[in-house]
Amino acid sequence: MKFLNYIENQFEKVLAVDTEFLFDTTKTIPEKVICFVYSDIFTGEVTRKWVYGKTDYTPHFDYENVLLVTYNATAEIGSYLKNLHGRPRNIWDAYIET
């Protein structure tokens, strides 16, 4: 079995994720999260979740069944925590590859 097939069969969705946000004064914690952008690794479908100024903190997906792929996951995790989503369980951080 190829690795991508294995990943695809283990999760409901495999999504690349990027967040846009403004740092706090320490430049370490997202102060204002603007949006989340998800791209499905297998279908190419793109989903944008604009959150700036909204008070609905409903999670975007069932994070137990989704693999999130990101580059430098600390930024995305900070955004999830700021939006009261908790830390998603399944994260693949491509930053460690470089």
C-alpha positions as CSV (number, residue, x, y, z in Angstrom):
1,M,0.0,0.0,0.0
2,K,1.3,3.4,-0.9
3,F,1.8,6.0,1.9
4,L,-0.8,8.4,0.4
5,N,-3.4,5.6,0.2
6,Y,-2.7,4.7,3.8
7,I,-3.2,8.4,4.9
8,E,-6.4,8.7,2.8
9,N,-7.9,5.6,4.3
10,Q,-7.1,6.6,7.9
11,F,-9.0,9.9,7.9
12,E,-12.3,11.4,6.8
13,K,-10.4,14.3,5.3
14,V,-6.8,15.3,4.8
15,L,-6.5,19.1,4.7
16,A,-3.7,21.5,4.2
17,V,-4.4,24.5,6.5
18,D,-3.1,28.0,6.7
19,T,-4.3,30.8,9.0
20,E,-4.0,34.5,8.7
21,F,-3.7,36.5,12.0
22,L,-2.2,39.4,13.8
23,F,0.3,38.8,16.6
24,D,0.0,40.2,20.0
25,T,2.7,42.6,21.3
26,T,5.0,39.7,22.2
27,K,4.9,38.4,18.6
28,T,4.3,34.9,19.9
29,I,0.5,34.5,20.3
30,P,-2.2,35.3,17.7
31,E,-4.2,38.3,19.0
32,K,-6.7,38.5,16.2
33,V,-7.4,35.6,13.9
34,I,-8.6,36.7,10.5
35,C,-9.3,33.4,8.6
36,F,-8.6,29.8,8.2
37,V,-8.1,28.4,4.6
38,Y,-8.3,24.6,4.0
39,S,-7.4,22.8,0.9
40,D,-8.3,19.1,0.6
41,I,-5.2,17.2,-0.3
42,F,-7.1,14.6,-2.4
43,T,-9.9,16.6,-4.0
44,G,-8.3,20.1,-4.3
45,E,-11.5,21.6,-2.8
46,V,-10.7,24.9,-1.0
47,T,-12.7,26.1,2.0
48,R,-12.3,29.5,3.6
49,K,-13.5,30.3,7.1
50,W,-13.6,34.0,7.9
51,V,-13.6,34.4,11.7
52,Y,-12.5,38.0,12.4
53,G,-15.1,39.8,14.3
54,K,-17.4,36.8,14.7
55,T,-18.4,35.3,18.0
56,D,-19.3,31.8,16.7
57,Y,-16.6,29.5,17.9
58,T,-18.0,26.3,16.4
59,P,-15.2,23.9,15.3
60,H,-14.8,23.8,11.5
61,F,-14.6,20.0,11.3
62,D,-14.7,16.9,13.6
63,Y,-11.0,17.3,14.4
64,E,-10.8,13.7,15.6
65,N,-11.3,12.4,12.1
66,V,-9.3,15.0,10.1
67,L,-5.6,15.2,9.4
68,L,-4.4,18.8,9.2
69,V,-1.2,19.4,7.2
70,T,0.5,22.7,7.9
71,Y,3.9,24.4,7.8
72,N,4.9,25.6,11.2
73,A,2.0,24.3,13.2
74,T,2.5,26.5,16.2
75,A,0.9,29.4,14.3
76,E,-2.2,27.3,13.3
77,I,-2.5,25.8,16.8
78,G,-2.4,29.3,18.3
79,S,-5.2,30.3,16.0
80,Y,-7.3,27.3,17.0
81,L,-6.7,28.0,20.7
82,K,-7.6,31.7,20.2
83,N,-10.9,30.6,18.6
84,L,-11.6,28.2,21.4
85,H,-11.4,25.1,19.3
86,G,-8.7,23.4,21.4
87,R,-5.7,21.7,19.8
88,P,-6.7,19.5,16.9
89,R,-5.6,15.9,17.5
90,N,-4.0,15.0,14.1
91,I,-1.5,17.5,12.8
92,W,1.3,16.9,10.3
93,D,3.8,19.8,10.5
94,A,5.9,20.1,7.3
95,Y,8.2,22.6,9.0
96,I,10.3,19.8,10.5
97,E,11.2,18.7,7.0
98,T,13.2,21.8,6.4
